[in-house]
Amino acid sequence: MATKPTKPAAPAAKDEAPAAAPPKSKKMLIIIIVLLLLGIAGGAGWFFSKGSAPEGEHAEAAKEEPHLEAKFVPLGENFTVNLQREEGDQYLQAGITLKILQPELEEKIKATMPEIRSKLLFLLSGKYPSELQTAEGKKKLIAEIIAETDAVLGLGTAPAAPAAHTAAPAHETGHEAAASGAASAPVAAHAVAADKPKTTGVVDVLFTSFIIQ
């Protein structure tokens, strides 16, 4: 009995078609992985470069800012001057020490000491007792001493002459320590507040004694 011939070739062709797809899929997968790795590597490089920039900037800033060590230069013996009259004859006795941050200024201050003392004697003798008996008055005096000294050192200009002083009523000006006849206190005075701390010239003035009699 005769049998009909089968056609095996057709199914074989269908089976071979999917077998050709894997090489393309693998190639695309490799490309995607490579692109992902490149993206990750680029992002990491950007992150580390940006993250390390501030540290480098801080390191450069630290190198540019030298360490400043304070030095204190006394202006010799105490200043003793007659003050302007308000209720009678009164005088001021003050010990003055200058604070500097530039070591080389110490020798310059010592070399110009006579001129500095002369300028400060004129400054102090032009004051009224009532001007110097308040904290604000002492702060103003400190600023004027700094300006006068810097001018002698060639680091600034001397302050303009103060306006004429109007004497206060007697009950407002006679409040120094009357019982002992002296207003005395060692004062470690601070420089007048500024937007940026002063680092050149005289940066502060300290009174080692301050007596009005």
CORKA-V227078 format. One line per field, one symbol per residue. ss: DSSP state (2 for helix, 1 for strand, 0 for the rest). phi: phi as a letter, one per 30 degrees, with the letter a starting at -180 (. if undefined). Layout:
BEGIN
ss=???
phi=???
END
This chain:
BEGIN
ss=000000022222222222202222222222222222222222222222222222222222222200000011110000111101000000111111111100002222222022222222222220012222002222222222222222220000000000000000022220000000001100100000000000000111111111110
phi=.dcdddcddddddddddddddeeddddddddddddddddddddddddddddddeddddddddddcddccdbccdcidedbbddddbcldbbcbbcbbccbcceddedddddceeddddddddddddcceddcccdddddddedddddddedddiclcddddddedcddeedccccdddecibcbadccdcdddbdbedbcidcabccdaabcb
END
